[in-house]
Amino acid sequence: MKKNILILITLLISSVMAAQKFTTKTGNIRFEASVPSFEEVAGESKTASAVVVPETGDIAVLTLIKGFRFKVALMEEHFNENYVESDKYPKATFKGKIEGFDISKISAEAKTYTVAGDLTLHGKTKHITGPAKVSKQGNTLTITGAFDVKPADFDIEVPAVVSKKIADKIKVTYNLQLTK
């Protein structure tokens, strides 16, 4: 009887351990929409939440729009009120997959994978695909990458008066340090 209970406990613990996910609430997401000869247009959030399921390579990221910080407070205000309407659309999400992901093959030396999924911003969803570097040291999984988006893809209108000061393509970079 004791032997059966011990086996049952061992099986339960191993299944719980296998189901563990990598998570963070301090992911870094930065976007750059600057144009040469004009003031820097960039925002950064250091509070993105993310989860990776090691068995499947599924990845989900959520960031609150009001979490983006700018060098110029007025630019941050315009970003939230006039462009992304953060009161109406308070978050951006990404749900996708790290293609070919195998946690047993991830090491301290970063390997390049393709990340593909749906980015939802400003009430619109667009499929995004791009390369990402993935590495693992101890219980920390690091994922870094970049992709480009266009404001028009998310129905974000840029007024003509400032359109020459904001890039047509916005570079988004991310750095996620996830732990078990």
Secondary structure as UniProt FT lines:
FT   HELIX           2..18
FT   STRAND          22..32
FT   TURN            36..37
FT   STRAND          42..53
FT   TURN            54..57
FT   STRAND          58..64
FT   HELIX           65..67
FT   HELIX           73..78
FT   HELIX           79..83
FT   TURN            86..88
FT   STRAND          91..99
FT   HELIX           103..105
FT   STRAND          111..121
FT   TURN            122..123
FT   STRAND          124..137
FT   TURN            138..139
FT   STRAND          140..149
FT   HELIX           151..154
FT   TURN            160..162
FT   HELIX           163..165
FT   STRAND          170..179
//
